[in-house]
Amino acid sequence: MTDDRPASQPGSLERGIDLLLALSTAACPVSLAQLCRSTGLPKSTAHRILGVLCSRELARRVGNGYLPGELLESMASRNRARVPGTRRAVLPYLLFLHETTRRTVNLAVPSGLEARYVERLYGHDRVRSRSDDVDRAPLHCTATGKALLAFDPGLRQELLARGPFERMTSRTVTSLAALERELAQVRRHGVAYAREEYTEGVACVAAPVFGPGGRVCMSLGVAAPAHAAPLAKLGISVRGAAQAISAALLGA
């Protein structure tokens, strides 16, 4: 006796998961038509579910397309940003950098379109920053953020697609062309700078840290009072420490 009952149709949860999976690898906004082709969902259904996902920050609308939402990116970055054994490999270099510079040392990972500080060692002559209470900061106006952007094409494209950059101080770089020129310099020299672009009175220098796969996974930075920050000298120390951490992660 054969069962002629129709196969059960996927519910809203399964359809939402299909859309999230389709978005998960997107480096640039994906149109509704593209999502419908990859998931087989009708446009009206996909549009309705995407509206719910956007309201919950699991997806977001960028122009005429969609990208993973900040909540989803943040959840994913907690797992992907850290290589197993990272803290054990990294912490000695953070302590050494702190002792040699006597300044605040920050270790950041990408979290959505922000840099999330996962380790912070505060030094002498500590300067207050906007990020102190939240341990997060924008990518476009911080040294740690620029170090991540410069070496992550997908993250860079996502930020540029997001729209205009918020001005945090009178020194914040808000021009797309100016930021692109600065990121090219970061790639050339391996060091990023932010001079009172996020917080008045604070200057920072940072360098990228690469994981075992050769992709940037973190950035290492030092913050100091803008009036007394020898950025070029600090840059040499930060870049050397970041390179040592990258080598340690490769060995791990």
C-alpha positions as CSV (number, residue, x, y, z in Angstrom):
1,M,0.0,0.0,0.0
2,T,1.5,3.3,-1.1
3,D,1.4,6.5,0.8
4,D,0.0,9.1,-1.6
5,R,0.1,12.0,0.9
6,P,2.0,15.0,-0.4
7,A,5.4,15.6,1.2
8,S,5.3,18.2,3.9
9,Q,6.3,21.7,2.8
10,P,9.1,23.5,4.6
11,G,7.8,25.9,7.3
12,S,8.9,29.4,7.9
13,L,11.8,28.3,10.1
14,E,13.3,26.1,7.4
15,R,12.8,28.9,4.8
16,G,14.4,31.4,7.1
17,I,17.4,29.1,7.6
18,D,17.7,28.6,3.9
19,L,17.9,32.4,3.4
20,L,20.4,32.8,6.2
21,L,22.6,30.1,4.7
22,A,22.4,31.8,1.3
23,L,23.5,35.1,2.9
24,S,26.2,33.6,5.1
25,T,28.9,33.6,2.4
26,A,27.9,36.9,0.8
27,A,30.8,39.4,0.5
28,C,28.5,41.9,-1.2
29,P,24.7,42.6,-1.1
30,V,22.6,39.8,-2.6
31,S,19.5,40.8,-4.5
32,L,16.0,39.4,-3.7
33,A,16.0,37.7,-7.2
34,Q,19.4,36.0,-6.5
35,L,18.2,34.8,-3.1
36,C,15.0,33.4,-4.7
37,R,17.0,31.5,-7.3
38,S,19.4,30.0,-4.7
39,T,16.6,29.0,-2.3
40,G,13.8,28.3,-4.7
41,L,11.4,30.5,-2.6
42,P,8.7,32.7,-4.2
43,K,9.6,36.4,-4.1
44,S,6.7,37.2,-1.9
45,T,7.6,34.6,0.6
46,A,11.3,35.5,0.6
47,H,10.5,39.2,0.9
48,R,8.2,38.6,3.9
49,I,10.8,36.4,5.8
50,L,13.6,38.8,5.0
51,G,11.6,41.5,6.6
52,V,11.4,39.5,9.8
53,L,15.1,38.7,9.7
54,C,15.9,42.3,9.2
55,S,13.8,43.4,12.1
56,R,15.7,40.9,14.3
57,E,19.1,42.1,13.0
58,L,19.8,38.7,11.5
59,A,19.8,40.2,8.0
60,R,20.0,43.8,6.8
61,R,19.0,45.7,3.7
62,V,21.8,47.4,1.8
63,G,20.7,49.3,-1.3
64,N,18.7,46.8,-3.4
65,G,20.2,43.8,-1.7
66,Y,20.7,42.0,1.6
67,L,23.6,41.0,3.8
68,P,23.9,39.2,7.1
69,G,22.7,41.4,10.0
70,E,24.9,42.8,12.7
71,L,23.6,40.3,15.3
72,L,24.3,37.4,13.1
73,E,27.8,38.7,12.3
74,S,28.5,39.3,16.0
75,M,27.4,35.8,16.8
76,A,29.6,34.3,14.1
77,S,32.6,36.5,14.9
78,R,32.7,35.1,18.4
79,N,33.6,31.8,17.0
80,R,35.6,32.6,13.9
81,A,37.7,35.4,15.3
82,R,39.5,33.3,17.7
83,V,41.8,30.5,16.7
84,P,41.8,27.6,19.3
85,G,44.5,28.4,21.8
86,T,44.6,32.0,20.8
87,R,44.7,33.6,24.2
88,R,47.6,31.4,25.4
89,A,49.6,32.2,22.3
90,V,48.7,35.9,22.2
91,L,48.9,37.1,25.9
92,P,52.7,36.9,26.3
93,Y,53.1,39.3,23.3
94,L,50.4,41.7,24.6
95,L,52.2,41.8,28.0
96,F,55.6,42.4,26.4
97,L,54.1,45.2,24.2
98,H,52.5,46.7,27.2
99,E,55.8,46.6,29.2
100,T,57.9,48.1,26.4
101,T,55.5,50.9,25.4
102,R,53.9,51.6,28.8
103,R,50.7,52.4,26.9
104,T,47.2,50.9,26.5
105,V,47.3,47.7,24.4
106,N,44.1,46.6,22.5
107,L,43.4,43.3,20.7
108,A,40.4,43.6,18.4
109,V,38.4,41.2,16.2
110,P,35.8,42.0,13.5
111,S,32.2,42.0,14.8
112,G,29.8,43.1,12.1
113,L,31.0,46.5,11.0
114,E,32.8,47.2,14.2
115,A,36.0,46.3,16.0
116,R,35.3,44.4,19.2
117,Y,38.1,44.5,21.8
118,V,38.7,41.1,23.3
119,E,41.8,41.9,25.3
120,R,42.8,45.3,26.8
121,L,45.8,46.2,29.0
122,Y,45.7,49.7,30.3
123,G,48.9,51.6,30.6
124,H,50.3,54.6,32.4
125,D,48.9,58.1,31.4
126,R,45.7,56.3,30.3
127,V,43.4,58.3,28.1
128,R,39.7,57.9,28.1
129,S,38.1,56.6,24.9
130,R,34.6,56.3,23.7
131,S,35.1,52.5,23.5
132,D,36.0,52.1,27.2
133,D,32.6,51.2,28.4
134,V,31.4,49.1,25.5
135,D,34.7,47.5,24.2
136,R,33.5,48.2,20.6
137,A,34.4,50.9,18.0
138,P,33.7,51.7,14.4
139,L,36.1,50.3,11.7
140,H,36.6,53.5,9.6
141,C,38.0,55.8,12.3
142,T,40.1,53.5,14.5
143,A,43.6,52.1,13.9
144,T,42.5,48.6,14.8
145,G,39.5,48.9,12.5
146,K,41.6,50.1,9.6
147,A,44.1,47.3,10.1
148,L,41.2,44.8,9.7
149,L,39.7,46.6,6.7
150,A,42.9,46.9,4.8
151,F,43.5,43.2,4.7
152,D,39.9,41.9,4.5
153,P,38.4,42.6,1.1
154,G,35.0,41.2,2.0
155,L,34.8,43.3,5.2
156,R,36.0,46.4,3.2
157,Q,33.4,45.9,0.5
158,E,30.7,45.4,3.1
159,L,31.6,48.6,4.9
160,L,31.7,50.6,1.6
161,A,28.3,49.3,0.6
162,R,26.8,50.4,3.9
163,G,27.0,54.0,3.0
164,P,28.5,57.2,4.3
165,F,30.9,57.1,7.3
166,E,29.8,58.7,10.6
167,R,31.9,61.7,11.7
168,M,33.0,61.2,15.3
169,T,35.4,64.1,15.5
170,S,36.6,67.0,13.3
171,R,39.5,64.7,12.2
172,T,37.4,61.6,11.2
173,V,37.9,60.5,7.6
174,T,34.5,60.4,6.0
175,S,35.5,60.4,2.3
176,L,35.5,57.1,0.6
177,A,38.4,58.1,-1.6
178,A,40.4,59.3,1.3
179,L,39.8,56.1,3.3
180,E,40.7,53.9,0.3
181,R,44.0,55.8,0.0
182,E,44.8,55.4,3.6
183,L,44.0,51.6,3.5
184,A,46.4,51.3,0.6
185,Q,49.1,52.8,2.7
186,V,48.2,50.4,5.5
187,R,48.7,47.5,3.1
188,R,52.0,48.9,1.9
189,H,53.5,49.5,5.3
190,G,51.6,47.0,7.5
191,V,50.6,49.7,10.1
192,A,47.4,51.7,10.5
193,Y,47.1,55.1,12.3
194,A,44.2,57.0,13.8
195,R,45.0,60.5,15.0
196,E,42.0,61.8,17.1
197,E,39.6,60.4,14.6
198,Y,37.4,58.5,17.1
199,T,38.1,60.3,20.4
200,E,39.6,63.8,20.8
201,G,43.0,63.6,22.5
202,V,43.7,59.9,21.6
203,A,46.0,58.6,18.9
204,C,46.4,55.0,18.0
205,V,48.5,52.7,15.9
206,A,47.7,49.1,15.0
207,A,48.8,46.2,12.8
208,P,47.0,43.1,11.5
209,V,47.3,39.6,12.9
210,F,47.0,36.7,10.5
211,G,45.6,33.3,11.4
212,P,46.8,29.8,10.2
213,G,44.9,30.2,6.9
214,G,46.7,33.4,6.1
215,R,43.6,35.6,6.5
216,V,43.5,38.5,8.9
217,C,41.7,37.5,12.1
218,M,42.6,40.2,14.6
219,S,44.4,43.5,14.9
220,L,46.8,44.6,17.6
221,G,46.8,48.3,18.7
222,V,48.4,50.7,21.1
223,A,46.6,53.9,22.3
224,A,48.3,57.0,23.7
225,P,47.7,60.7,24.4
226,A,47.7,62.4,21.0
227,H,50.1,65.2,22.2
228,A,52.7,62.7,23.4
229,A,52.4,59.7,21.1
230,P,55.5,58.8,19.1
231,L,53.4,57.0,16.5
232,A,56.3,56.0,14.2
233,K,58.2,54.4,17.1
234,L,55.1,52.8,18.5
235,G,54.3,51.5,15.0
236,I,57.5,49.5,14.8
237,S,56.8,47.9,18.1
238,V,53.2,47.1,17.3
239,R,54.0,45.7,13.9
240,G,56.7,43.5,15.3
241,A,54.4,42.1,18.0
242,A,51.6,41.5,15.5
243,Q,54.0,39.6,13.3
244,A,55.2,37.5,16.2
245,I,51.6,36.7,17.2
246,S,50.9,35.7,13.6
247,A,53.9,33.3,13.6
248,A,52.8,31.9,17.0
249,L,49.3,31.2,15.6
250,L,50.7,29.5,12.5
251,G,52.8,27.3,14.8
252,A,49.8,26.5,16.9
